[in-house]
Amino acid sequence: MLPERRVRLFRNGRNQAVRIPREFQLPGKEAVMRKEGSRLIVEPVSPQSLLEILAKLSPIEEEFPEIRDDSPRTVDL
């Protein structure tokens, strides 16, 4: 467990922000934030599996043309 560290809050436009010290940096470019009572919890977003990504795609409605699937030709080596 990493030790506690006091940080300063500041305003960034209309948002309140906090600079995350190097020893507490999260991997990736996104995080999930939630509030539990008076605690603010910030967690890294876990990467999605390919199946999770594919499950979110809508079906393709367009018709695809027939593709000829000829047998491979014989090649003399």
CYANA upper distance limits for C-alpha pairs under 8 A (distance plus 0.5 A):
  2 LEU  CA     23 GLU  CA      8.47
  2 LEU  CA     24 PHE  CA      8.45
  7 VAL  CA     18 VAL  CA      7.61
  7 VAL  CA     19 ARG  CA      7.75
  7 VAL  CA     20 ILE  CA      8.38
  8 ARG  CA     18 VAL  CA      6.80
  8 ARG  CA     19 ARG  CA      7.85
  9 LEU  CA     16 GLN  CA      7.27
  9 LEU  CA     17 ALA  CA      6.20
  9 LEU  CA     18 VAL  CA      5.34
  9 LEU  CA     19 ARG  CA      8.05
 10 PHE  CA     16 GLN  CA      6.26
 10 PHE  CA     17 ALA  CA      5.81
 10 PHE  CA     18 VAL  CA      6.82
 11 ARG  CA     15 ASN  CA      6.24
 11 ARG  CA     16 GLN  CA      5.13
 11 ARG  CA     17 ALA  CA      6.36
 12 ASN  CA     16 GLN  CA      6.54
 12 ASN  CA     17 ALA  CA      6.80
 20 ILE  CA     24 PHE  CA      6.76
 20 ILE  CA     25 GLN  CA      6.69
 21 PRO  CA     25 GLN  CA      6.95
 26 LEU  CA     31 ALA  CA      8.37
 26 LEU  CA     43 GLU  CA      8.06
 26 LEU  CA     44 PRO  CA      6.43
 27 PRO  CA     44 PRO  CA      6.95
 28 GLY  CA     44 PRO  CA      7.63
 28 GLY  CA     45 VAL  CA      8.10
 30 GLU  CA     44 PRO  CA      6.92
 30 GLU  CA     45 VAL  CA      6.36
 31 ALA  CA     42 VAL  CA      6.94
 31 ALA  CA     43 GLU  CA      5.93
 31 ALA  CA     44 PRO  CA      4.82
 31 ALA  CA     45 VAL  CA      5.42
 32 VAL  CA     42 VAL  CA      6.16
 32 VAL  CA     43 GLU  CA      5.74
 32 VAL  CA     44 PRO  CA      6.67
 32 VAL  CA     45 VAL  CA      6.54
 33 MET  CA     40 LEU  CA      7.60
 33 MET  CA     41 ILE  CA      6.10
 33 MET  CA     42 VAL  CA      4.97
 33 MET  CA     43 GLU  CA      6.99
 34 ARG  CA     40 LEU  CA      6.48
 34 ARG  CA     41 ILE  CA      5.85
 34 ARG  CA     42 VAL  CA      7.19
 35 LYS  CA     39 ARG  CA      6.21
 35 LYS  CA     40 LEU  CA      5.12
 35 LYS  CA     41 ILE  CA      6.55
 36 GLU  CA     40 LEU  CA      6.96
 36 GLU  CA     41 ILE  CA      7.88
 48 GLN  CA     52 GLU  CA      6.56
 48 GLN  CA     53 ILE  CA      7.18
 49 SER  CA     53 ILE  CA      7.02
 50 LEU  CA     54 LEU  CA      6.63
 51 LEU  CA     55 ALA  CA      6.54
 52 GLU  CA     56 LYS  CA      7.23
 53 ILE  CA     57 LEU  CA      7.56
